[in-house]
Amino acid sequence: MTNSNFSRRNFLGLAAGAAGAAALAACGSSGPSDKGGSSGGGGGGASYWSLSGEPGQPIRQAAIDRFNKANSGTKITPTFFQNDAYKQKIKTAIGAGQAPTMIWGWGGGGLKSYVDASQVVDLTDWFGQNDAVKQKILPSSFGAATVNGKIYAMPIETVQPIVLFYNKKVFEKVGVEPPKTYGDILNLIPKFNAKGIAPFSLAGQSRWTNMMWLEFMLDRNAGSDVFNNVFAGKAGAWSDPAVLDMLTKVQDLVKGNAFIKGFSSITADSNADQALLYTGKAAMMVHGSWSYGIQKANGGDFVKSGGLGWMNFPPIEGGKGDPSNTVGNPGQYLSISSKASAAEQDVAKKFFSTTLVDDDEKAGWVKSGGVPVLTNSDSLFTGDDAQFLKDMSAIASGAKTFAQSWDQALSPTAAETLLDNIAKLFQLQVTPQQWVDAMNGVIGK
């Protein structure tokens, strides 16, 4: 996963109307914040490393404070880092056998690398013995915590599905209805183009924004098995016929002017793609749930006046994928270092089974504008944003498969090749078969 794309993926950022700032701060823009030691539990406690910055750090700190107050003899010592610094420091510490007791992460490919090197604890049996804890967490969040059928991390914090946003005012102006199927999307494209409105906004220069289209198109076309085979390292997994079909459909969208003119020079970091939607220059946009907060903060009264609509990505006619499936961020994750002492591991597991699933934890993330990984949160969704939060929670909890974003699920090497080839695909610089060949070349790397 690239550093830049994560800056748009950490929180909804509804709180205090500071969506854009919150999303950036989630990367740790406030700087390193050391609270106590950086490693080693000391005194029968445990250590914890995570990200600094609003809105996440105060919620993480509050959880640790609650635990320490209730467990004075076995305190947790946190250290918070900026996003980029954290990625380097945690990798170095783990490699040197000096990891903190608790390792914060994104699951997927990063977690798999820890598992392959026997650096994190297998939590499968622990969850089996603590089913009451597991039942408090959305089942769909466990996918990115699971490697080779075993659980190696505790899902924590928030879920962020990718959805199809649309401008209700533009739809009314053109006299059309929101799409219920992929066929409806294809029928809408020429109607919007005829009115001088781009069917879809897309910040194509950022690459990961294009990826969201492929993720949904493959899932709706073929179901989740094809990418699961890629994640599992199965040789030639991208050669499934459904992949070629998906890639061809995507290039047909490009050729059919489905996306805003000049999309390959638009960046997500500038929020220009969001502005195209709320100013009515584009009718629709496939983006993460965090987009809601950005549009609310930057789009004047667009969101408050009811101009923004949203839905799960529609089914593709004849596709094998379950229409309840979603993609995005199924959670954030805490693993336990295999180098930690038995006492330190016990502290971490107590933290997992008590504080991280309590009502205060749930309320903290909701107040920040997030949808918690914890079940039964709907009653906390109140105010202007209640319906959106309830709908995002319903998508996350109702998904038979909540697939992790591909660039997070894959190794850094494979992810960079993926993003590079996605950009070339959208710019019509590679054929679908060339794309498949390039991606098969980095499976398992």
N, C-alpha and C positions, 0 to 999 in steps of 0.2 A: 504494500500500500504506500502510495506516495504521501509525503508530508502535507502537500497542499490540499489533497482531497479530504484529508481528515478534518481540516479546519471547517468544513461545512457539514460535518457529520456527527458532532458530539451531542448537541442538545437542540430541542425545539426553540429555545430562547424566547419564550413568550413573556416571561416575567419582566416586569418593569419596562416593557416595550422596547427592550434593547436587544433585539434579536441578532442583528449582525454582530454587534460587539460581543454578545454572549457566545456566539459560535466561534469567534476568533479566540476569545479568552479561554475557551475550552481546551485550546491547544497549549495553554500555559503561558499566555502573554504577560502575566504578571511577574514572571521570573521564578527562580528556584526558591523554595521556602522550606528550610530545614527545621523540623520540630523534633529536637532530640537527636539521637544517633542515627547514622545512615544504614547501619547493618547490625545484625546480631540482636537477639531479644534482650539479653542482659537481665539479671534479676528475675528469671523465670517468666519473662514476657515474650514478646514477639515483635518483629519489625515488619513494616509495610511501606512499599514504594508505590506512588501513583502520580497523577498529573496535577499541576498547580493551576490556579486561575479560576475565575468565576465562570459559571455558577457551581461547578463541580467540587472544587476544593473545600469550600465551607461545609458542604453536605457530607463529604468524606470525613472531614475533621470532626464534625458533630457526632458521627457514628462512633468514631474512636473515643471521643470524650465520654459518650454514654457507656461504652463498654468499660473504659478505665474506671469510671465512677462506681460501676457495679462489681468490678473485679480488681480491687486495688493491689492485690498481690501478684497479678499477672498482666501487667500493662502492655499495651501495644504502642510502639514508637513509630510514628509515621515520618516519611520524608517525601516531599513533593517536588517534582521537576517540570520544567517546560517540556512540551511534547517532543521536540527534536532531541533535546538533551537526554530525556528519559529513554528514548529508543536506543541510544548509544550506550548509556550507562547501565541499563538493565542487561543488555546483551553482553557487555564486558564483565559485569559482576557474575552473571550466571556462568559464563565461560571459565571464570577464574575460581569457581566453586565458592563464591562469596555472595550469593543471592540473598535478598531479604527473605524472611519467612514467607511473606505473602507477595506474590507477583501479579500486578495489575496488567491486563492486556485486552486484546480484541478477539481472542480465540482464533480459530481457523488455522491458517498456515503458520503463524508464529507459534501457536500452541503446539502444533504438530512437530515443529522443529525441536521444541523442548522435550516432547514425549520421545521422539526418536533418539535423543541423547540421554534419556533417563534422568532428566533434570527436574521433573515435577512428579508429585504424588498422584497415584491412581485413587480417585475418590469414588469409584463405582460402588464398592461394598459399603462405604460410609453412607452414601445416599440411600443404598438399599436398607441400611439399618436405621436411617433417619427419614423415613418416607414422609413424615409430617412436615419436614423442612422442604422436601422436594415438591410437595403438593402446594406450597405457597408461591412457587415460581412458575411462570408460564412455560408449559411443556415445549413450545416452539423455540424457546431460548437455549435449550440444551444441545441443539444441533452443532453449533460452533464450539461447544465445550467438549465434544465427543470426538475421539480419534480411535479408529479401529474397533468401534463398538463399545469403548470404555470412556467414562467421564473423568476428565482431568482438570476441570475448573468449575467454580461456582458462578452461575450467571448472576450479575448484579446490575444495579442502576437503571438504565432505560432501554426501551425498544424504539426503533425508528424505521418503519416500513417505507418503501418507495411507493408512491401513488401517482395517479394521473390527475393533475389539477386542471381546471378549466375556468375560463372567464364567462360567467353566466350572462353578463351584459352583451358580450360579443355574440354569444349563441342566440340571444333574443333578437339582436340587431339583424342577424343573417336569417333568422327564422328556422333554426334547426334544433334538434334535440341532442342531448349528450349521448355519446356512443354506448351501446350495450354489448357490442361485439367488435372484433377486429375488422370485420367487413364494414361495419358502420363507420369506423375510422377512415377506411379507404374511400368510402362514399363522401365523407365530409371534406376531404382534402381539396378536391377541385372547387367545391362550393366556397370555401374560405379564400382560396387563391383568386377566384373570380371577383371577390369583393376587396382585393388588395390587402387581405389579412393573412399573415403566415399561419398555417395550420398548427405548427408546433414551434415553440421557443426551444433553443438548444445552445448551450455554451460549449461548442465542440472543441475549442482549443484546450479545454481542461481534460479531455479524454475520458475520465471516469463518468462524466455526464452521458456520453455516448454509450458507455458500458451498460447503463441501466436499461437501455432499450434491448440490448442483446440478452441480458439476464431474463427479462420478462418474455421476450419472443421465444427463447429456447424453452423456458419452463412451460409456457402455454402451448407450445408446439409439441414438445416431447415429454413433459413431466420432469421430475427432478433427477431421474436416474442417470441421464447423460453427464451432467456436471458432477454428480457424485462419483462417477467412474473416473473423471478427470482428477478430482480431489484425492481419490484413492490411489492415483498413480498408474492406472491401467493403461498399458501401451496402446497408442492409436485411438484413445477414447474420443478425440475430437472428430474422428472419421465417421461417426454415426450420420446416416443420411439426413436426420433431422437438423443437424448443424448446418449442412450445406443449404438446406431449405430456409433456415432462419437467416443465414447470411445473405441469401439471394433476396429474401423479403426486405431486409434492411436496405440493401442497395437499390431496390425498387422504390423504396420510400424516398431515398435521396434523389433518384432520377425523376421522381414524380413531384418534386418540390414540396415535400411534406414539412421540411424544416426551414426556418427563417433564412433568407438570403444572407450569405456571409457567415453562417454559423461556425465555420472552422476557425474564425478569428475572434470569436466571443469567449470571454473567460467567466467562469463561475465565481471566482474570487471577487469580481467587480459587482456581482449581483445584477449584471446587465440582462441575464436571461430572465430573472424574476421581473424586472421592470418591463420587459417586452410583454409579459402576460398581464400585469395589472394596469398597464396603460392601453391595453386593447390592440397592440400591434401584432400580438399572437393570440390564438384562441385556446391553446392547450399547452401543457408542459408535463413531462414525466420527471419527477424529482422526489427528493426525500421529504419526510414529514417536517423536517426542520425549516423547509421553505415557507411554511405557514407563518412562522414567527417573523421571518425576514419581510414577507409581504405585508404583514400587519404593521411592522415598524416603519417601512419605507413607502408603502403604497397609499398614504393618505387615508381616506375613509373606505377604500376598496373592500377590505375584509369586513370591517364593522358594518358596512351597508349591505352585506350579503352578496357581494359581487363574485366571491370565490367559491367554486365548487370543487369536489374531490371524489374519487372513487378508486377502488382497486382496479388494476389493469384488466381490461375486458378479456374474455376468452377468445381464442382463435377457433373458428369453425373447423371441426374435424380434428382439433388438437387433442393430445392425450393428457395434457396437464390439468390438474385440478384447479378450477377458477378461484378457489379459496387461497391458493398458495401466494406467498409474497416473497420479496427479497429486500435486502437492506442491512440494517444493524439489529440482529436479534438480541443484543445485549452487550454489556461489557463483562469482563471476566476476571476472577481472582483464582490463581493457582497457588499451591503450597510447594515450596522448594523441597526437593528430595534430600538436600543437604541439611535441612533444619533438624534440630534435635526433636526427640519424641515430645518433650515438654512444650517446645515452640509450636509443633504441629497441633498439639492439643488445644493451645490457646487460639490458633487460627480456626480450628474446627468449632470451637465454642463461639467465636465471633460470627462464623458463618451461620450457626444454628440459632443464634439469639438476636443480636443487634441488627444484622443485615436483612432480617426478615420481619423486623418489628414495625409497628404502626408509624413510629416517628420517621423511620427510613422511607417508608412509602410516601408519607406526607411531604417530606423534604424534596423529593424528586418531582412530585406533582406541583409543588409551589414554584419550582424552577421552570415549570412549563414542560416537563417531560412526562412520558407515559412509562410508569415503572415496570420492571420485569416481574413484579409481584402481582399475584392474582387479587381479585376483588378490590380494585382501586377505583372503580367507577363512581362510587359515592363521593369521592373527593374531587371529582371534576365539576367545577362550578363556574359561574360567570360567563363572560362572552365566549370563552374558548371551550366551553363544556362539550358542545356537540362534536367539535373536531377531535378533541381528546378521546371522547367515547368511541368515535368511529375508528381512530387509530388503534385504540385498545382492542376493539372488536376484530380488526384485521389481524392484529398480532396474535390474539388468543384464538381466533378461528382458523388460522392457517394450518393446514395439514403439514405443510413444509414451509418454514421460514428460512429461506436460503441466505447465507451470508454473502455480502458483496464479493464478487469474484476476486478482486485485487486484494482483499483481506484474507480470503480463503486460501489463495495460492501463496507459494513462496515468493520472496521479493524478486528473485530472478524471473520466475514465470510471470509474475504480475507485470513487470516492466515490459516484457515481450508482448503480453496481452494488450496493455494499454497502447503500445506503439502500433500494433497491428489493427487495433480497433480504429485508431485515428486514420490509418491508411485505408481501411475498409470504407469509412464514411467519406473519405476524399476520393474514392474510386481509384485508388492507387494500387490495390491488390484485388485479385479475383477471390471468390469464396474458397476455391481449392487451394490457392496460395496461402490464404489465411489459415486454413486447416493444417496444411503442411508445416507452417511456421509454429503453430501452437502444439502440434504433436511433438515437435522437436524439443520442447522444454517440459514435457510432462515428467513429473517426479524430480525436477531439478530445483 
